[in-house]
Amino acid sequence: MSIFSTMYRAGAPLLIALLALPALADEPGGLVTGSFGDQPLELTVAPELSGATLIGNYADVSLLAAQMEGDLGPVNLELVINGELPAPSEVALTITFARDMGRNWSGDQDSLTLTLDEFTPGDGIVALKGTLTGQVSGGPASETRPVTFSFDTRLDELD
């Protein structure tokens, strides 16, 4: 057996996986990264619990992302966007910490600024990229904390 046949056999699965990457990139999912106060968060979008509906220039988006590991324990982030594109008028963000009941935080268009970098429908998938900055309120002591989140997602386009 030559070294080339060994390299070929070992490299074939890698080559197949690399060829599949463009197909995976078109699947629903994505990441939400940023910070809650001084705590960094990286949350994975749950494609089965997220989606976008488009009617003309009107968008209705619901995105749910979660971080299961880390010091904060399971964390859920829900982002809802409604309104006329390119600047939807309604934004709602809810952050829930599963380990500590009462540590729910929320904000809306009055305390948050949404910047959409991409909102592109195609083939049943909506590419959604942007940034959300501002403040959320809540927690056990009814505090206010700064948030900054960037999202790069692909969502199922719903009817």
C-alpha positions in Angstrom: 0.0 0.0 0.0 1.5 3.3 -1.0 1.3 6.5 1.0 -0.9 8.1 -1.7 -3.6 5.4 -1.4 -3.6 5.9 2.4 -3.9 9.7 1.9 -6.7 9.2 -0.6 -8.8 7.0 1.7 -8.2 9.3 4.7 -9.0 12.4 2.6 -12.1 11.1 0.8 -14.5 11.7 3.8 -13.0 15.2 4.4 -13.4 16.1 0.7 -17.1 14.9 0.8 -17.7 17.0 3.9 -16.1 20.0 2.3 -18.2 19.6 -0.8 -21.4 19.5 1.4 -20.6 22.8 3.1 -22.3 25.0 0.5 -25.5 23.0 0.9 -25.4 23.3 4.7 -24.9 27.0 4.4 -28.4 27.3 2.8 -30.1 25.4 5.7 -32.0 27.4 8.3 -30.0 28.3 11.5 -27.2 30.6 12.4 -25.7 32.5 15.4 -26.5 35.4 17.6 -23.4 36.8 19.3 -22.9 39.7 21.7 -23.2 40.8 25.2 -25.7 41.1 28.0 -24.1 43.7 30.4 -20.5 42.6 30.7 -21.4 38.9 30.0 -20.5 37.6 26.5 -23.1 35.3 24.9 -23.0 33.1 21.8 -26.4 31.6 21.0 -27.3 29.1 18.4 -30.5 29.8 16.4 -33.2 27.0 16.8 -34.4 26.8 13.1 -37.5 24.7 14.1 -38.6 27.6 16.4 -37.7 30.5 14.2 -39.2 31.9 10.9 -40.1 34.9 8.8 -43.3 35.8 7.0 -43.1 38.4 4.2 -46.1 40.2 2.7 -44.8 42.8 0.2 -42.5 45.0 2.2 -44.0 43.9 5.6 -41.9 41.5 7.6 -42.9 39.4 10.6 -39.8 37.6 12.1 -39.5 35.4 15.1 -36.1 34.2 16.1 -35.3 31.9 19.1 -31.7 31.2 20.0 -30.1 29.4 22.9 -26.8 29.0 24.7 -26.7 25.7 26.7 -23.2 25.8 28.1 -21.3 28.4 30.2 -21.5 30.0 33.6 -24.9 31.5 33.0 -26.4 28.1 32.3 -29.1 27.7 29.7 -29.9 31.1 28.2 -32.7 31.7 25.7 -33.0 34.8 23.5 -36.1 35.6 21.6 -36.1 38.4 19.0 -39.3 39.5 17.3 -39.3 42.0 14.4 -42.5 43.4 12.8 -43.1 46.2 10.3 -42.2 47.7 6.9 -38.8 47.0 5.5 -36.1 48.4 5.6 -36.9 49.9 9.0 -39.4 47.8 10.9 -41.2 49.8 13.6 -41.7 47.0 16.2 -38.8 45.2 17.9 -39.0 43.0 21.0 -36.2 41.2 22.8 -36.6 38.8 25.7 -33.6 37.1 27.4 -34.4 34.2 29.8 -32.0 32.5 32.2 -33.2 29.0 33.0 -31.1 28.5 36.1 -32.4 31.5 37.9 -36.1 32.1 37.8 -37.0 35.8 37.7 -33.9 36.7 35.7 -36.0 37.5 32.6 -35.0 40.7 30.7 -36.9 42.5 28.0 -36.7 45.5 25.7 -38.5 46.9 22.8 -38.3 49.6 20.1 -38.2 52.3 22.8 -35.0 51.0 24.4 -33.4 49.1 21.4 -32.0 50.1 18.0 -32.2 47.6 15.2 -29.9 47.8 12.2 -30.6 45.4 9.4 -27.6 44.7 7.1 -29.4 42.0 5.1 -33.0 40.8 4.7 -33.0 38.6 1.6 -35.7 36.0 0.8 -35.0 33.2 -1.7 -35.9 29.6 -2.2 -37.9 29.4 1.0 -35.1 30.8 3.2 -34.7 34.4 4.4 -31.1 35.5 5.1 -31.2 37.9 8.0 -28.2 39.8 9.3 -28.0 42.8 11.6 -27.2 44.3 14.9 -29.4 45.1 18.0 -28.1 47.6 20.6 -29.7 49.3 23.6 -30.9 48.3 27.0 -33.1 45.7 28.5 -34.9 45.8 31.9 -35.8 43.1 34.4 -34.1 40.6 36.6 -34.8 40.1 40.3 -34.1 43.7 41.2 -35.7 45.3 38.1 -32.5 46.6 36.8 -31.5 47.9 33.4 -28.5 46.5 31.5 -26.9 47.3 28.1 -27.1 44.7 25.3 -25.4 44.4 21.9 -26.2 41.5 19.7 -25.2 40.7 16.1 -27.1 38.0 14.2 -26.3 36.1 11.1 -29.2 33.7 10.4 -31.1 31.9 7.8 -34.8 31.4 8.6 -37.5 29.4 7.0 -39.9 31.6 5.0 -43.4 30.9 6.4 -46.7 31.3 4.6 
